[in-house]
Amino acid sequence: MEIVKQFFTWVLNLLPKSPFQTYIKSVGEIPYLAELNWFLPVPQLLAIGAAWLAAIALYYLYSIILRWIRAIQ
């Protein structure tokens, strides 16, 4: 098991680092971001949006599967 873990660690180290890290760090340095999050709850909006996208994706996946097996027209 340790060999597998080392192999995947080696593979992940070959990949480049995220090009968005500098932008993410700069967003954290915006003044008054905490106050803005108090009025506009960004984390909750992101969670709701992710749940909505997952529900829509699941609907389309089921629709494609049912059409593939010809259960619906």
PQR file of N, CA, C, O and H, with PARSE charges and radii, in Angstrom:
ATOM      1  N   MET A   1       0.832  -1.200   0.000 -0.4000 1.5000
ATOM      2  CA  MET A   1       0.000   0.000   0.000 -0.0000 2.0000
ATOM      3  C   MET A   1       0.872   1.257   0.000  0.5500 1.7000
ATOM      4  O   MET A   1       0.524   2.254  -0.633 -0.5500 1.4000
ATOM      5  N   GLU A   2       1.967   1.215   0.685 -0.4000 1.5000
ATOM      6  CA  GLU A   2       2.869   2.362   0.739 -0.0000 2.0000
ATOM      7  C   GLU A   2       3.474   2.659  -0.635  0.5500 1.7000
ATOM      8  O   GLU A   2       3.709   3.818  -0.978 -0.5500 1.4000
ATOM      9  H   GLU A   2       2.250   0.405   1.200  0.4000 1.0000
ATOM     10  N   ILE A   3       3.720   1.620  -1.406 -0.4000 1.5000
ATOM     11  CA  ILE A   3       4.280   1.804  -2.752 -0.0000 2.0000
ATOM     12  C   ILE A   3       3.274   2.536  -3.640  0.5500 1.7000
ATOM     13  O   ILE A   3       3.650   3.419  -4.411 -0.5500 1.4000
ATOM     14  H   ILE A   3       3.529   0.679  -1.127  0.4000 1.0000
ATOM     15  N   VAL A   4       2.009   2.171  -3.532 -0.4000 1.5000
ATOM     16  CA  VAL A   4       0.958   2.827  -4.320 -0.0000 2.0000
ATOM     17  C   VAL A   4       0.858   4.297  -3.926  0.5500 1.7000
ATOM     18  O   VAL A   4       0.732   5.170  -4.785 -0.5500 1.4000
ATOM     19  H   VAL A   4       1.703   1.454  -2.905  0.4000 1.0000
ATOM     20  N   LYS A   5       0.913   4.564  -2.631 -0.4000 1.5000
ATOM     21  CA  LYS A   5       0.837   5.938  -2.148 -0.0000 2.0000
ATOM     22  C   LYS A   5       2.019   6.754  -2.659  0.5500 1.7000
ATOM     23  O   LYS A   5       1.843   7.898  -3.078 -0.5500 1.4000
ATOM     24  H   LYS A   5       1.016   3.855  -1.933  0.4000 1.0000
ATOM     25  N   GLN A   6       3.201   6.191  -2.631 -0.4000 1.5000
ATOM     26  CA  GLN A   6       4.391   6.882  -3.124 -0.0000 2.0000
ATOM     27  C   GLN A   6       4.294   7.127  -4.632  0.5500 1.7000
ATOM     28  O   GLN A   6       4.705   8.179  -5.121 -0.5500 1.4000
ATOM     29  H   GLN A   6       3.344   5.261  -2.290  0.4000 1.0000
ATOM     30  N   PHE A   7       3.750   6.153  -5.363 -0.4000 1.5000
ATOM     31  CA  PHE A   7       3.602   6.306  -6.798 -0.0000 2.0000
ATOM     32  C   PHE A   7       2.667   7.465  -7.124  0.5500 1.7000
ATOM     33  O   PHE A   7       2.988   8.295  -7.974 -0.5500 1.4000
ATOM     34  H   PHE A   7       3.417   5.298  -4.965  0.4000 1.0000
ATOM     35  N   PHE A   8       1.510   7.533  -6.455 -0.4000 1.5000
ATOM     36  CA  PHE A   8       0.563   8.615  -6.717 -0.0000 2.0000
ATOM     37  C   PHE A   8       1.113   9.961  -6.276  0.5500 1.7000
ATOM     38  O   PHE A   8       0.827  10.979  -6.907 -0.5500 1.4000
ATOM     39  H   PHE A   8       1.249   6.859  -5.765  0.4000 1.0000
ATOM     40  N   THR A   9       1.887   9.984  -5.220 -0.4000 1.5000
ATOM     41  CA  THR A   9       2.533  11.221  -4.801 -0.0000 2.0000
ATOM     42  C   THR A   9       3.527  11.673  -5.853  0.5500 1.7000
ATOM     43  O   THR A   9       3.619  12.865  -6.145 -0.5500 1.4000
ATOM     44  H   THR A   9       2.120   9.157  -4.708  0.4000 1.0000
ATOM     45  N   TRP A  10       4.262  10.750  -6.419 -0.4000 1.5000
ATOM     46  CA  TRP A  10       5.218  11.064  -7.471 -0.0000 2.0000
ATOM     47  C   TRP A  10       4.505  11.603  -8.705  0.5500 1.7000
ATOM     48  O   TRP A  10       4.955  12.575  -9.310 -0.5500 1.4000
ATOM     49  H   TRP A  10       4.187   9.781  -6.182  0.4000 1.0000
ATOM     50  N   VAL A  11       3.390  10.971  -9.081 -0.4000 1.5000
ATOM     51  CA  VAL A  11       2.621  11.422 -10.244 -0.0000 2.0000
ATOM     52  C   VAL A  11       2.066  12.822 -10.005  0.5500 1.7000
ATOM     53  O   VAL A  11       2.113  13.661 -10.904 -0.5500 1.4000
ATOM     54  H   VAL A  11       3.024  10.181  -8.589  0.4000 1.0000
ATOM     55  N   LEU A  12       1.544  13.088  -8.816 -0.4000 1.5000
ATOM     56  CA  LEU A  12       1.003  14.411  -8.511 -0.0000 2.0000
ATOM     57  C   LEU A  12       2.090  15.477  -8.495  0.5500 1.7000
ATOM     58  O   LEU A  12       1.831  16.628  -8.844 -0.5500 1.4000
ATOM     59  H   LEU A  12       1.506  12.406  -8.086  0.4000 1.0000
ATOM     60  N   ASN A  13       3.290  15.113  -8.098 -0.4000 1.5000
ATOM     61  CA  ASN A  13       4.396  16.071  -8.099 -0.0000 2.0000
ATOM     62  C   ASN A  13       4.847  16.417  -9.511  0.5500 1.7000
ATOM     63  O   ASN A  13       5.475  17.456  -9.713 -0.5500 1.4000
ATOM     64  H   ASN A  13       3.501  14.177  -7.814  0.4000 1.0000
ATOM     65  N   LEU A  14       4.544  15.579 -10.482 -0.4000 1.5000
ATOM     66  CA  LEU A  14       4.884  15.877 -11.871 -0.0000 2.0000
ATOM     67  C   LEU A  14       3.982  16.961 -12.455  0.5500 1.7000
ATOM     68  O   LEU A  14       4.387  17.698 -13.355 -0.5500 1.4000
ATOM     69  H   LEU A  14       4.033  14.735 -10.318  0.4000 1.0000
ATOM     70  N   LEU A  15       2.765  17.052 -11.939 -0.4000 1.5000
ATOM     71  CA  LEU A  15       1.810  18.025 -12.458 -0.0000 2.0000
ATOM     72  C   LEU A  15       2.204  19.439 -12.046  0.5500 1.7000
ATOM     73  O   LEU A  15       2.776  19.637 -10.974 -0.5500 1.4000
ATOM     74  H   LEU A  15       2.437  16.454 -11.208  0.4000 1.0000
ATOM     75  N   PRO A  16       1.902  20.424 -12.891 -0.5600 1.5000
ATOM     76  CA  PRO A  16       2.230  21.812 -12.527  0.2800 2.0000
ATOM     77  C   PRO A  16       1.331  22.312 -11.405  0.5500 1.7000
ATOM     78  O   PRO A  16       0.232  21.799 -11.191 -0.5500 1.4000
ATOM     79  N   LYS A  17       1.810  23.304 -10.708 -0.4000 1.5000
ATOM     80  CA  LYS A  17       1.009  23.929  -9.653 -0.0000 2.0000
ATOM     81  C   LYS A  17      -0.119  24.728 -10.281  0.5500 1.7000
ATOM     82  O   LYS A  17      -0.070  25.055 -11.467 -0.5500 1.4000
ATOM     83  H   LYS A  17       2.702  23.720 -10.881  0.4000 1.0000
ATOM     84  N   SER A  18      -1.120  25.038  -9.499 -0.4000 1.5000
ATOM     85  CA  SER A  18      -2.289  25.757  -9.994 -0.0000 2.0000
ATOM     86  C   SER A  18      -1.901  27.174 -10.435  0.5500 1.7000
ATOM     87  O   SER A  18      -1.219  27.885  -9.697 -0.5500 1.4000
ATOM     88  H   SER A  18      -1.160  24.772  -8.536  0.4000 1.0000
ATOM     89  N   PRO A  19      -2.330  27.587 -11.630 -0.5600 1.5000
ATOM     90  CA  PRO A  19      -2.021  28.949 -12.071  0.2800 2.0000
ATOM     91  C   PRO A  19      -2.894  30.002 -11.390  0.5500 1.7000
ATOM     92  O   PRO A  19      -2.667  31.198 -11.570 -0.5500 1.4000
ATOM     93  N   PHE A  20      -3.885  29.575 -10.616 -0.4000 1.5000
ATOM     94  CA  PHE A  20      -4.814  30.502  -9.993 -0.0000 2.0000
ATOM     95  C   PHE A  20      -4.434  30.849  -8.554  0.5500 1.7000
ATOM     96  O   PHE A  20      -5.141  31.624  -7.911 -0.5500 1.4000
ATOM     97  H   PHE A  20      -4.069  28.603 -10.470  0.4000 1.0000
ATOM     98  N   GLN A  21      -3.343  30.300  -8.036 -0.4000 1.5000
ATOM     99  CA  GLN A  21      -2.979  30.543  -6.631 -0.0000 2.0000
ATOM    100  C   GLN A  21      -2.726  32.011  -6.347  0.5500 1.7000
ATOM    101  O   GLN A  21      -3.103  32.500  -5.282 -0.5500 1.4000
ATOM    102  H   GLN A  21      -2.769  29.670  -8.559  0.4000 1.0000
ATOM    103  N   THR A  22      -2.099  32.728  -7.269 -0.4000 1.5000
ATOM    104  CA  THR A  22      -1.844  34.153  -7.018 -0.0000 2.0000
ATOM    105  C   THR A  22      -3.138  34.938  -6.958  0.5500 1.7000
ATOM    106  O   THR A  22      -3.257  35.870  -6.164 -0.5500 1.4000
ATOM    107  H   THR A  22      -1.792  32.330  -8.134  0.4000 1.0000
ATOM    108  N   TYR A  23      -4.118  34.575  -7.792 -0.4000 1.5000
ATOM    109  CA  TYR A  23      -5.397  35.277  -7.779 -0.0000 2.0000
ATOM    110  C   TYR A  23      -6.174  34.971  -6.509  0.5500 1.7000
ATOM    111  O   TYR A  23      -6.817  35.855  -5.944 -0.5500 1.4000
ATOM    112  H   TYR A  23      -4.021  33.817  -8.438  0.4000 1.0000
ATOM    113  N   ILE A  24      -6.117  33.732  -6.062 -0.4000 1.5000
ATOM    114  CA  ILE A  24      -6.824  33.348  -4.841 -0.0000 2.0000
ATOM    115  C   ILE A  24      -6.231  34.075  -3.641  0.5500 1.7000
ATOM    116  O   ILE A  24      -6.966  34.539  -2.768 -0.5500 1.4000
ATOM    117  H   ILE A  24      -5.595  33.014  -6.521  0.4000 1.0000
ATOM    118  N   LYS A  25      -4.913  34.174  -3.594 -0.4000 1.5000
ATOM    119  CA  LYS A  25      -4.266  34.893  -2.488 -0.0000 2.0000
ATOM    120  C   LYS A  25      -4.609  36.373  -2.526  0.5500 1.7000
ATOM    121  O   LYS A  25      -4.795  36.987  -1.475 -0.5500 1.4000
ATOM    122  H   LYS A  25      -4.316  33.798  -4.303  0.4000 1.0000
ATOM    123  N   SER A  26      -4.696  36.962  -3.719 -0.4000 1.5000
ATOM    124  CA  SER A  26      -5.006  38.391  -3.810 -0.0000 2.0000
ATOM    125  C   SER A  26      -6.446  38.682  -3.402  0.5500 1.7000
ATOM    126  O   SER A  26      -6.729  39.761  -2.881 -0.5500 1.4000
ATOM    127  H   SER A  26      -4.544  36.464  -4.572  0.4000 1.0000
ATOM    128  N   VAL A  27      -7.359  37.745  -3.628 -0.4000 1.5000
ATOM    129  CA  VAL A  27      -8.748  37.942  -3.204 -0.0000 2.0000
ATOM    130  C   VAL A  27      -8.835  37.980  -1.682  0.5500 1.7000
ATOM    131  O   VAL A  27      -9.631  38.735  -1.124 -0.5500 1.4000
ATOM    132  H   VAL A  27      -7.129  36.869  -4.052  0.4000 1.0000
ATOM    133  N   GLY A  28      -8.026  37.173  -1.012 -0.4000 1.5000
ATOM    134  CA  GLY A  28      -8.041  37.158   0.448 -0.0000 2.0000
ATOM    135  C   GLY A  28      -7.547  38.447   1.062  0.5500 1.7000
ATOM    136  O   GLY A  28      -7.822  38.717   2.231 -0.5500 1.4000
ATOM    137  H   GLY A  28      -7.380  36.559  -1.465  0.4000 1.0000
ATOM    138  N   GLU A  29      -6.820  39.253   0.296 -0.4000 1.5000
ATOM    139  CA  GLU A  29      -6.268  40.512   0.812 -0.0000 2.0000
ATOM    140  C   GLU A  29      -7.164  41.715   0.542  0.5500 1.7000
ATOM    141  O   GLU A  29      -6.779  42.845   0.842 -0.5500 1.4000
ATOM    142  H   GLU A  29      -6.596  39.033  -0.653  0.4000 1.0000
ATOM    143  N   ILE A  30      -8.345  41.496  -0.015 -0.4000 1.5000
ATOM    144  CA  ILE A  30      -9.261  42.606  -0.300 -0.0000 2.0000
ATOM    145  C   ILE A  30      -9.798  43.157   1.021  0.5500 1.7000
ATOM    146  O   ILE A  30     -10.319  42.405   1.845 -0.5500 1.4000
ATOM    147  H   ILE A  30      -8.658  40.578  -0.259  0.4000 1.0000
ATOM    148  N   PRO A  31      -9.668  44.485   1.221 -0.5600 1.5000
ATOM    149  CA  PRO A  31     -10.200  45.051   2.470  0.2800 2.0000
ATOM    150  C   PRO A  31     -11.726  44.981   2.493  0.5500 1.7000
ATOM    151  O   PRO A  31     -12.373  45.056   1.448 -0.5500 1.4000
ATOM    152  N   TYR A  32     -12.274  44.842   3.647 -0.4000 1.5000
ATOM    153  CA  TYR A  32     -13.713  44.785   3.888 -0.0000 2.0000
ATOM    154  C   TYR A  32     -14.388  43.571   3.257  0.5500 1.7000
ATOM    155  O   TYR A  32     -15.599  43.588   3.038 -0.5500 1.4000
ATOM    156  H   TYR A  32     -11.748  44.781   4.495  0.4000 1.0000
ATOM    157  N   LEU A  33     -13.631  42.524   2.963 -0.4000 1.5000
ATOM    158  CA  LEU A  33     -14.236  41.318   2.393 -0.0000 2.0000
ATOM    159  C   LEU A  33     -15.124  40.618   3.416  0.5500 1.7000
ATOM    160  O   LEU A  33     -16.171  40.078   3.059 -0.5500 1.4000
ATOM    161  H   LEU A  33     -12.648  42.510   3.141  0.4000 1.0000
ATOM    162  N   ALA A  34     -14.719  40.624   4.670 -0.4000 1.5000
ATOM    163  CA  ALA A  34     -15.534  39.990   5.715 -0.0000 2.0000
ATOM    164  C   ALA A  34     -16.874  40.700   5.869  0.5500 1.7000
ATOM    165  O   ALA A  34     -17.901  40.048   6.061 -0.5500 1.4000
ATOM    166  H   ALA A  34     -13.869  41.063   4.959  0.4000 1.0000
ATOM    167  N   GLU A  35     -16.874  42.024   5.788 -0.4000 1.5000
ATOM    168  CA  GLU A  35     -18.128  42.767   5.897 -0.0000 2.0000
ATOM    169  C   GLU A  35     -19.024  42.495   4.693  0.5500 1.7000
ATOM    170  O   GLU A  35     -20.242  42.392   4.840 -0.5500 1.4000
ATOM    171  H   GLU A  35     -16.040  42.553   5.632  0.4000 1.0000
ATOM    172  N   LEU A  36     -18.438  42.380   3.516 -0.4000 1.5000
ATOM    173  CA  LEU A  36     -19.216  42.061   2.328 -0.0000 2.0000
ATOM    174  C   LEU A  36     -19.834  40.672   2.446  0.5500 1.7000
ATOM    175  O   LEU A  36     -20.979  40.465   2.042 -0.5500 1.4000
ATOM    176  H   LEU A  36     -17.449  42.464   3.397  0.4000 1.0000
ATOM    177  N   ASN A  37     -19.090  39.729   2.992 -0.4000 1.5000
ATOM    178  CA  ASN A  37     -19.621  38.382   3.183 -0.0000 2.0000
ATOM    179  C   ASN A  37     -20.744  38.359   4.216  0.5500 1.7000
ATOM    180  O   ASN A  37     -21.577  37.452   4.198 -0.5500 1.4000
ATOM    181  H   ASN A  37     -18.161  39.898   3.320  0.4000 1.0000
ATOM    182  N   TRP A  38     -20.780  39.334   5.107 -0.4000 1.5000
ATOM    183  CA  TRP A  38     -21.857  39.384   6.081 -0.0000 2.0000
ATOM    184  C   TRP A  38     -23.162  39.773   5.394  0.5500 1.7000
ATOM    185  O   TRP A  38     -24.219  39.238   5.729 -0.5500 1.4000
ATOM    186  H   TRP A  38     -20.103  40.070   5.121  0.4000 1.0000
ATOM    187  N   PHE A  39     -23.100  40.700   4.435 -0.4000 1.5000
ATOM    188  CA  PHE A  39     -24.299  41.130   3.709 -0.0000 2.0000
ATOM    189  C   PHE A  39     -24.653  40.178   2.566  0.5500 1.7000
ATOM    190  O   PHE A  39     -25.830  39.959   2.280 -0.5500 1.4000
ATOM    191  H   PHE A  39     -22.242  41.135   4.164  0.4000 1.0000
ATOM    192  N   LEU A  40     -23.659  39.628   1.930 -0.4000 1.5000
ATOM    193  CA  LEU A  40     -23.857  38.725   0.796 -0.0000 2.0000
ATOM    194  C   LEU A  40     -23.134  37.416   1.119  0.5500 1.7000
ATOM    195  O   LEU A  40     -21.927  37.307   0.901 -0.5500 1.4000
ATOM    196  H   LEU A  40     -22.703  39.806   2.163  0.4000 1.0000
ATOM    197  N   PRO A  41     -23.859  36.427   1.635 -0.5600 1.5000
ATOM    198  CA  PRO A  41     -23.205  35.198   2.106  0.2800 2.0000
ATOM    199  C   PRO A  41     -22.694  34.340   0.939  0.5500 1.7000
ATOM    200  O   PRO A  41     -23.377  33.431   0.468 -0.5500 1.4000
ATOM    201  N   VAL A  42     -21.486  34.653   0.492 -0.4000 1.5000
ATOM    202  CA  VAL A  42     -20.903  33.987  -0.671 -0.0000 2.0000
ATOM    203  C   VAL A  42     -20.764  32.480  -0.462  0.5500 1.7000
ATOM    204  O   VAL A  42     -21.134  31.726  -1.361 -0.5500 1.4000
ATOM    205  H   VAL A  42     -20.931  35.392   0.874  0.4000 1.0000
ATOM    206  N   PRO A  43     -20.251  31.996   0.674 -0.5600 1.5000
ATOM    207  CA  PRO A  43     -20.127  30.532   0.824  0.2800 2.0000
ATOM    208  C   PRO A  43     -21.462  29.798   0.709  0.5500 1.7000
ATOM    209  O   PRO A  43     -21.536  28.721   0.116 -0.5500 1.4000
ATOM    210  N   GLN A  44     -22.513  30.383   1.279 -0.4000 1.5000
ATOM    211  CA  GLN A  44     -23.825  29.749   1.182 -0.0000 2.0000
ATOM    212  C   GLN A  44     -24.350  29.789  -0.257  0.5500 1.7000
ATOM    213  O   GLN A  44     -24.961  28.826  -0.720 -0.5500 1.4000
ATOM    214  H   GLN A  44     -22.453  31.257   1.761  0.4000 1.0000
ATOM    215  N   LEU A  45     -24.116  30.893  -0.962 -0.4000 1.5000
ATOM    216  CA  LEU A  45     -24.534  30.981  -2.359 -0.0000 2.0000
ATOM    217  C   LEU A  45     -23.806  29.955  -3.219  0.5500 1.7000
ATOM    218  O   LEU A  45     -24.401  29.344  -4.106 -0.5500 1.4000
ATOM    219  H   LEU A  45     -23.619  31.676  -0.587  0.4000 1.0000
ATOM    220  N   LEU A  46     -22.524  29.772  -2.954 -0.4000 1.5000
ATOM    221  CA  LEU A  46     -21.763  28.764  -3.700 -0.0000 2.0000
ATOM    222  C   LEU A  46     -22.271  27.360  -3.407  0.5500 1.7000
ATOM    223  O   LEU A  46     -22.365  26.536  -4.316 -0.5500 1.4000
ATOM    224  H   LEU A  46     -22.041  30.269  -2.233  0.4000 1.0000
ATOM    225  N   ALA A  47     -22.597  27.079  -2.160 -0.4000 1.5000
ATOM    226  CA  ALA A  47     -23.115  25.752  -1.809 -0.0000 2.0000
ATOM    227  C   ALA A  47     -24.468  25.501  -2.473  0.5500 1.7000
ATOM    228  O   ALA A  47     -24.714  24.410  -2.988 -0.5500 1.4000
ATOM    229  H   ALA A  47     -22.520  27.748  -1.421  0.4000 1.0000
ATOM    230  N   ILE A  48     -25.335  26.495  -2.465 -0.4000 1.5000
ATOM    231  CA  ILE A  48     -26.645  26.356  -3.107 -0.0000 2.0000
ATOM    232  C   ILE A  48     -26.471  26.186  -4.614  0.5500 1.7000
ATOM    233  O   ILE A  48     -27.147  25.356  -5.223 -0.5500 1.4000
ATOM    234  H   ILE A  48     -25.136  27.381  -2.047  0.4000 1.0000
ATOM    235  N   GLY A  49     -25.585  26.951  -5.214 -0.4000 1.5000
ATOM    236  CA  GLY A  49     -25.333  26.828  -6.647 -0.0000 2.0000
ATOM    237  C   GLY A  49     -24.770  25.468  -7.018  0.5500 1.7000
ATOM    238  O   GLY A  49     -25.145  24.894  -8.040 -0.5500 1.4000
ATOM    239  H   GLY A  49     -25.035  27.625  -4.719  0.4000 1.0000
ATOM    240  N   ALA A  50     -23.869  24.950  -6.187 -0.4000 1.5000
ATOM    241  CA  ALA A  50     -23.306  23.620  -6.453 -0.0000 2.0000
ATOM    242  C   ALA A  50     -24.378  22.541  -6.334  0.5500 1.7000
ATOM    243  O   ALA A  50     -24.409  21.606  -7.135 -0.5500 1.4000
ATOM    244  H   ALA A  50     -23.565  25.416  -5.356  0.4000 1.0000
ATOM    245  N   ALA A  51     -25.249  22.663  -5.347 -0.4000 1.5000
ATOM    246  CA  ALA A  51     -26.334  21.681  -5.195 -0.0000 2.0000
ATOM    247  C   ALA A  51     -27.290  21.758  -6.382  0.5500 1.7000
ATOM    248  O   ALA A  51     -27.755  20.728  -6.870 -0.5500 1.4000
ATOM    249  H   ALA A  51     -25.224  23.422  -4.696  0.4000 1.0000
ATOM    250  N   TRP A  52     -27.586  22.968  -6.849 -0.4000 1.5000
ATOM    251  CA  TRP A  52     -28.459  23.139  -7.998 -0.0000 2.0000
ATOM    252  C   TRP A  52     -27.841  22.519  -9.251  0.5500 1.7000
ATOM    253  O   TRP A  52     -28.521  21.821 -10.003 -0.5500 1.4000
ATOM    254  H   TRP A  52     -27.208  23.805  -6.453  0.4000 1.0000
ATOM    255  N   LEU A  53     -26.548  22.776  -9.472 -0.4000 1.5000
ATOM    256  CA  LEU A  53     -25.874  22.194 -10.632 -0.0000 2.0000
ATOM    257  C   LEU A  53     -25.837  20.671 -10.549  0.5500 1.7000
ATOM    258  O   LEU A  53     -25.993  19.990 -11.562 -0.5500 1.4000
ATOM    259  H   LEU A  53     -25.995  23.343  -8.860  0.4000 1.0000
ATOM    260  N   ALA A  54     -25.631  20.140  -9.356 -0.4000 1.5000
ATOM    261  CA  ALA A  54     -25.623  18.681  -9.201 -0.0000 2.0000
ATOM    262  C   ALA A  54     -26.991  18.098  -9.512  0.5500 1.7000
ATOM    263  O   ALA A  54     -27.085  17.042 -10.138 -0.5500 1.4000
ATOM    264  H   ALA A  54     -25.504  20.694  -8.533  0.4000 1.0000
ATOM    265  N   ALA A  55     -28.047  18.768  -9.087 -0.4000 1.5000
ATOM    266  CA  ALA A  55     -29.405  18.277  -9.369 -0.0000 2.0000
ATOM    267  C   ALA A  55     -29.701  18.314 -10.861  0.5500 1.7000
ATOM    268  O   ALA A  55     -30.272  17.364 -11.398 -0.5500 1.4000
ATOM    269  H   ALA A  55     -27.971  19.626  -8.579  0.4000 1.0000
ATOM    270  N   ILE A  56     -29.326  19.386 -11.536 -0.4000 1.5000
ATOM    271  CA  ILE A  56     -29.542  19.494 -12.977 -0.0000 2.0000
ATOM    272  C   ILE A  56     -28.716  18.442 -13.718  0.5500 1.7000
ATOM    273  O   ILE A  56     -29.221  17.802 -14.640 -0.5500 1.4000
ATOM    274  H   ILE A  56     -28.862  20.157 -11.100  0.4000 1.0000
ATOM    275  N   ALA A  57     -27.471  18.260 -13.330 -0.4000 1.5000
ATOM    276  CA  ALA A  57     -26.617  17.254 -13.976 -0.0000 2.0000
ATOM    277  C   ALA A  57     -27.177  15.853 -13.771  0.5500 1.7000
ATOM    278  O   ALA A  57     -27.146  15.033 -14.688 -0.5500 1.4000
ATOM    279  H   ALA A  57     -27.061  18.780 -12.581  0.4000 1.0000
ATOM    280  N   LEU A  58     -27.685  15.575 -12.588 -0.4000 1.5000
ATOM    281  CA  LEU A  58     -28.269  14.262 -12.310 -0.0000 2.0000
ATOM    282  C   LEU A  58     -29.529  14.039 -13.151  0.5500 1.7000
ATOM    283  O   LEU A  58     -29.759  12.937 -13.649 -0.5500 1.4000
ATOM    284  H   LEU A  58     -27.710  16.241 -11.843  0.4000 1.0000
ATOM    285  N   TYR A  59     -30.338  15.083 -13.305 -0.4000 1.5000
ATOM    286  CA  TYR A  59     -31.534  14.974 -14.142 -0.0000 2.0000
ATOM    287  C   TYR A  59     -31.150  14.635 -15.582  0.5500 1.7000
ATOM    288  O   TYR A  59     -31.722  13.724 -16.181 -0.5500 1.4000
ATOM    289  H   TYR A  59     -30.151  15.978 -12.901  0.4000 1.0000
ATOM    290  N   TYR A  60     -30.190  15.360 -16.130 -0.4000 1.5000
ATOM    291  CA  TYR A  60     -29.783  15.094 -17.508 -0.0000 2.0000
ATOM    292  C   TYR A  60     -29.132  13.726 -17.648  0.5500 1.7000
ATOM    293  O   TYR A  60     -29.315  13.062 -18.668 -0.5500 1.4000
ATOM    294  H   TYR A  60     -29.725  16.099 -15.643  0.4000 1.0000
ATOM    295  N   LEU A  61     -28.383  13.294 -16.652 -0.4000 1.5000
ATOM    296  CA  LEU A  61     -27.772  11.964 -16.694 -0.0000 2.0000
ATOM    297  C   LEU A  61     -28.844  10.884 -16.718  0.5500 1.7000
ATOM    298  O   LEU A  61     -28.768   9.953 -17.520 -0.5500 1.4000
ATOM    299  H   LEU A  61     -28.235  13.834 -15.823  0.4000 1.0000
ATOM    300  N   TYR A  62     -29.841  10.998 -15.846 -0.4000 1.5000
ATOM    301  CA  TYR A  62     -30.938  10.025 -15.846 -0.0000 2.0000
ATOM    302  C   TYR A  62     -31.710  10.067 -17.170  0.5500 1.7000
ATOM    303  O   TYR A  62     -32.105   9.024 -17.691 -0.5500 1.4000
ATOM    304  H   TYR A  62     -29.903  11.754 -15.195  0.4000 1.0000
ATOM    305  N   SER A  63     -31.923  11.261 -17.707 -0.4000 1.5000
ATOM    306  CA  SER A  63     -32.632  11.390 -18.969 -0.0000 2.0000
ATOM    307  C   SER A  63     -31.869  10.700 -20.102  0.5500 1.7000
ATOM    308  O   SER A  63     -32.467  10.009 -20.926 -0.5500 1.4000
ATOM    309  H   SER A  63     -31.602  12.108 -17.283  0.4000 1.0000
ATOM    310  N   ILE A  64     -30.572  10.886 -20.138 -0.4000 1.5000
ATOM    311  CA  ILE A  64     -29.750  10.248 -21.171 -0.0000 2.0000
ATOM    312  C   ILE A  64     -29.769   8.741 -21.018  0.5500 1.7000
ATOM    313  O   ILE A  64     -29.883   8.018 -22.008 -0.5500 1.4000
ATOM    314  H   ILE A  64     -30.087  11.448 -19.468  0.4000 1.0000
ATOM    315  N   ILE A  65     -29.661   8.259 -19.795 -0.4000 1.5000
ATOM    316  CA  ILE A  65     -29.673   6.805 -19.556 -0.0000 2.0000
ATOM    317  C   ILE A  65     -31.015   6.215 -19.956  0.5500 1.7000
ATOM    318  O   ILE A  65     -31.063   5.170 -20.605 -0.5500 1.4000
ATOM    319  H   ILE A  65     -29.568   8.846 -18.990  0.4000 1.0000
ATOM    320  N   LEU A  66     -32.115   6.877 -19.574 -0.4000 1.5000
ATOM    321  CA  LEU A  66     -33.437   6.359 -19.922 -0.0000 2.0000
ATOM    322  C   LEU A  66     -33.684   6.400 -21.431  0.5500 1.7000
ATOM    323  O   LEU A  66     -34.335   5.508 -21.974 -0.5500 1.4000
ATOM    324  H   LEU A  66     -32.076   7.725 -19.047  0.4000 1.0000
ATOM    325  N   ARG A  67     -33.175   7.415 -22.102 -0.4000 1.5000
ATOM    326  CA  ARG A  67     -33.310   7.448 -23.561 -0.0000 2.0000
ATOM    327  C   ARG A  67     -32.450   6.368 -24.196  0.5500 1.7000
ATOM    328  O   ARG A  67     -32.832   5.778 -25.207 -0.5500 1.4000
ATOM    329  H   ARG A  67     -32.646   8.139 -21.661  0.4000 1.0000
ATOM    330  N   TRP A  68     -31.308   6.113 -23.614 -0.4000 1.5000
ATOM    331  CA  TRP A  68     -30.412   5.095 -24.155 -0.0000 2.0000
ATOM    332  C   TRP A  68     -31.039   3.704 -24.070  0.5500 1.7000
ATOM    333  O   TRP A  68     -30.897   2.896 -24.987 -0.5500 1.4000
ATOM    334  H   TRP A  68     -30.998   6.593 -22.793  0.4000 1.0000
ATOM    335  N   ILE A  69     -31.731   3.433 -22.967 -0.4000 1.5000
ATOM    336  CA  ILE A  69     -32.387   2.139 -22.836 -0.0000 2.0000
ATOM    337  C   ILE A  69     -33.812   2.179 -23.394  0.5500 1.7000
ATOM    338  O   ILE A  69     -34.563   1.210 -23.279 -0.5500 1.4000
ATOM    339  H   ILE A  69     -31.846   4.089 -22.222  0.4000 1.0000
ATOM    340  N   ARG A  70     -34.164   3.292 -23.987 -0.4000 1.5000
ATOM    341  CA  ARG A  70     -35.460   3.506 -24.658 -0.0000 2.0000
ATOM    342  C   ARG A  70     -36.641   3.348 -23.718  0.5500 1.7000
ATOM    343  O   ARG A  70     -37.675   2.797 -24.094 -0.5500 1.4000
ATOM    344  H   ARG A  70     -33.555   4.079 -24.081  0.4000 1.0000
ATOM    345  N   ALA A  71     -36.483   3.835 -22.490 -0.4000 1.5000
ATOM    346  CA  ALA A  71     -37.581   3.809 -21.546 -0.0000 2.0000
ATOM    347  C   ALA A  71     -38.502   5.015 -21.758  0.5500 1.7000
ATOM    348  O   ALA A  71     -39.699   4.960 -21.475 -0.5500 1.4000
ATOM    349  H   ALA A  71     -35.643   4.283 -22.184  0.4000 1.0000
ATOM    350  N   ILE A  72     -37.913   6.108 -22.265 -0.4000 1.5000
ATOM    351  CA  ILE A  72     -38.702   7.300 -22.568 -0.0000 2.0000
ATOM    352  C   ILE A  72     -38.369   7.747 -23.979  0.5500 1.7000
ATOM    353  O   ILE A  72     -37.343   7.355 -24.535 -0.5500 1.4000
ATOM    354  H   ILE A  72     -36.941   6.154 -22.495  0.4000 1.0000
ATOM    355  N   GLN A  73     -39.235   8.567 -24.558 -0.4000 1.5000
ATOM    356  CA  GLN A  73     -39.012   9.035 -25.929 -0.0000 2.0000
ATOM    357  C   GLN A  73     -38.326  10.361 -25.927  0.5500 1.7000
ATOM    358  O   GLN A  73     -38.053  10.917 -26.992 -0.5500 1.4000
ATOM    359  H   GLN A  73     -40.068   8.886 -24.106  0.4000 1.0000
TER
END
